[in-house]
């Protein structure tokens, strides 16, 4: 793994993790940099990661991460949000109480919360681990590209 991944470096501090997520421009169409860093982070944490490229833009992809190897129909509990943000990119800032910038609420805050929550559940309730998954999709802010691909793959 690449130790320069800022997400790996901040894995024990959700505030730093969120600030690092928000420091990456992932406006719709530019999700691949964030996607690659999240993929690397989840693999480093021991997740089984499946990448689902968009057929028309293979540099854009959904991320499906499961604790156990993926076996259809997949996890019973799936945390889902999206990787993209609306333009323009606004870098993060914070004060003593709040974090501001593009994605603080929609949807990098959800990404951070979901990753930290699933890691806590896996640690504290390992019997649930095989039933858990994360699905991070692209293009939600515009045409819902990622969910359309995920739905098509799942339902033929």
N, C-alpha and C positions, 0 to 999 in steps of 0.2 A: 504494500500500500504506500501511497505517497504521503509522507509525514507532513507535507506543507499544507494539507487540507485543513482549512480553518475550522471546519465543522468537527473534525476528529479532535483538534486541539481544544475545542470548547465543549466537549461532550458532557461535562459534569456541571455546567452552569447554563441554565436555560436562557438567561438574559444575554450572555455572550453569544450563545448559539443563535438566538434570534437576531442579534445585531449582525452576526456574520452572514446569516441567510439574507438579511436585508441589504447588505453591502454588495450584493450581486444583482445586476440588472437582468431581470427575467421577465421583462415586458413581453406580451404575447408575440410569439415568433422567435424569441431569444431565450427559450427555457433550457437549452442544452447545457450551458455552463453549470447552472444550478443543478440540473438533473444529474450530470456526471458527478458532482461533488456529493450529492445526497446518495447516489448509488454507491460510491466509494465508502462513504460513512457507514451505510447500512451493512455493507459487506464486511467492513472492519468490525462491526458489532456482532457479527455472526448470523445475520439474516440471509436467507436465500432470496436473491434478487432476480426478477425477470424484467427485461426491458421490452417494451412494446412500441416499436417505431410506427409513426404515421406512414401509411403507404406512399403518400404524395410528398412527404418531407422527412426522410429517414434520419435527419439530424435532430428531429423533435420526437420525443418518446415519453410514454407513460412509464411509471415504475410500479411494479407489484412486488412487495416484499413480504415474505412469510417466514415465520420462525422455523417451521418444519418444511421439508421440501414440498413444493406445490403438487398436489394431487387433486384433480377435478372431483367435486365441484369447487374446491378451494376452501379457504377459511370460513368459519361460521360468523365471525365478527371481523368486519372490515372497516378500518378507519379510512376515510376518503376526503381528499381536498385537491386543490390544484396548485401547479407550480408557477403559473403566470400571474402577472400583475398588469393593471392598465397603464398605458403610457401617460405622462412621461415618467421616466425613472426619477425618484426622489430619494437620495441617500438617507440613511438613518441618523437620527440624533436622539439624545435622551436627556432627561433631567433626573432629579431624585426620585420621581414617582412614575414617569411615563417614558415610553419609547415611541418616537414619531418617525414617519417616513412611509414610502410606498411599500405596502405589504404588512405593516405592523398588525393590522386587523384582517386584511383580505389579501393573501391567505397565508403569508409566511408565519404569522402568529399561530395559525392552526397547524401548520407543518411542525413547528417546534413543539407545540403542546401534544400533538399526537405521537410524535417520536418519543418524547420524554414519558408520556403516559404508558405507551406499550412496553417500553423498556422496564418501567417500574412494575407493571403487571407481570411480565415474564420473570422478573427477579423475585417478586413476592408471592406469586401464584403460578409456579411453573406448570401445574397441571392444565392451565388454560392456554399455555404457549402455543400448542399445535393448532388451536382454534383461532389464532389472531393473524391479521394481515394489515398492510398499509397499501393503499392505492393512491398514487399521486399522478394526476393527469395534466395534460397540456391543453392550452387553447380555451379554457373555460370563460375567459373574459370576452371572447369574441364569438366563435362559432361552435364551441363545445367539441372541438375536434377530437380530443382524447377520449371523452366519454362515448362518443359515437363509435370510435374504433373498439373500445372495451366492450360496449354493448354488442356490437356486431360479432366480435370474436366469441363472446360468451353464448350468444343466442343464434349463431349461424346466420 
